[in-house]
């Protein structure tokens, strides 16, 4: 068993890859399973978002800090705040990140391979 304290989970992340994120963001991996699945804390700095993408087995986000936004393909952009959950179905094309001028951090539980697409134009 491992205990990761909140202060540690919210610091010390690796820079998120510029290929799949616009703006500054960090990724702190918390757990990995045998299959392609994992838990991470992702911190998006003011206005940073990730590219359109899909998770083979779906994804759940839990907003822990700041203000964010998310969008599923064909739907409106939704504002996010601490305590909100976002449930993304397997294969649902979407993006998420910080609101303009705000930072946002969320816990991500993702299952299956990720397929990345184009940058988001917001």
C-alpha positions in Angstrom: 0.0 0.0 0.0 1.1 3.5 -0.8 -0.2 6.7 0.7 0.3 9.8 -1.4 -0.3 13.0 0.5 -2.3 15.8 -1.1 0.7 18.2 -1.1 2.8 15.6 -2.9 0.0 14.7 -5.4 -0.4 18.4 -6.4 3.4 19.0 -6.9 6.3 17.4 -8.6 4.5 16.4 -11.8 6.2 16.0 -15.1 5.5 18.5 -17.9 2.6 17.3 -20.1 3.7 16.7 -23.7 3.4 19.6 -26.0 2.2 17.3 -28.7 -1.1 16.7 -26.9 -1.6 19.8 -24.7 -1.7 23.5 -25.5 -0.3 25.8 -22.8 1.4 24.6 -19.6 0.3 21.5 -17.8 1.8 18.9 -15.5 1.0 15.2 -15.1 1.6 13.4 -11.8 1.1 9.6 -12.2 -0.5 8.1 -9.1 -1.1 4.5 -10.1 -0.7 2.2 -13.1 -2.4 -1.2 -13.6 -1.2 -4.1 -15.7 -3.5 -3.2 -18.5 -3.3 0.3 -20.0 -5.1 2.1 -17.2 -4.0 4.7 -14.7 -4.7 7.3 -12.1 -3.1 10.7 -12.4 -3.4 14.3 -11.1 -3.3 16.7 -14.0 -2.7 20.4 -13.4 -3.6 22.7 -16.2 -2.2 26.3 -16.0 -4.3 29.3 -17.0 -6.2 28.4 -20.2 -4.2 25.2 -21.0 -6.2 22.4 -22.5 -5.5 19.0 -24.0 -6.2 18.0 -27.6 -9.3 16.1 -28.7 -8.9 12.5 -27.7 -10.7 9.2 -26.9 -10.0 6.6 -24.2 -10.7 3.1 -25.3 -12.3 2.2 -22.0 -13.5 5.6 -20.9 -12.4 8.1 -18.3 -13.6 9.7 -15.1 -12.3 13.1 -14.0 -12.7 14.6 -10.5 -12.0 18.4 -10.3 -10.0 19.2 -7.1 -8.8 22.8 -7.7 -9.6 25.9 -9.7 -11.9 26.3 -12.7 -12.0 24.3 -15.8 -13.9 23.3 -18.9 -14.7 20.2 -20.9 -16.4 19.3 -24.1 -17.6 16.2 -25.8 -17.7 16.2 -29.6 -21.0 17.7 -30.8 -21.9 19.2 -27.4 -21.5 22.6 -25.7 -18.4 23.5 -23.6 -19.2 22.8 -19.9 -17.7 24.8 -17.0 -16.1 22.8 -14.2 -15.4 23.6 -10.6 -14.0 21.7 -7.5 -16.1 18.7 -6.6 -17.4 18.1 -10.1 -17.1 14.7 -11.7 -16.9 14.2 -15.5 -17.8 10.7 -16.8 -16.5 10.1 -20.3 -17.8 7.0 -22.1 -15.5 4.6 -23.9 -14.6 5.9 -27.3 -16.2 9.4 -26.7 -14.2 12.1 -28.3 -13.6 15.0 -25.9 -11.1 17.5 -24.4 -10.7 19.2 -21.0 -8.5 21.8 -19.3 -8.4 25.1 -17.5 -10.7 28.0 -18.0 -9.3 31.1 -19.6 -7.2 33.0 -17.0 -7.6 30.2 -14.4 -5.6 27.1 -13.3 -7.4 23.8 -12.8 -6.4 20.4 -11.4 -8.3 17.1 -11.7 -7.8 13.5 -10.8 -8.0 11.4 -13.9 -8.9 7.7 -13.9 -8.4 6.5 -17.5 -8.9 3.0 -18.9 -7.5 1.7 -22.1 -5.3 3.2 -24.8 -5.6 6.9 -25.7 -6.0 8.1 -29.3 -5.0 11.8 -29.8 -6.4 14.1 -32.4 -6.2 17.8 -33.4 -5.7 20.8 -31.1 -8.8 22.4 -29.6 -9.8 25.8 -31.0 -11.5 27.6 -28.2 
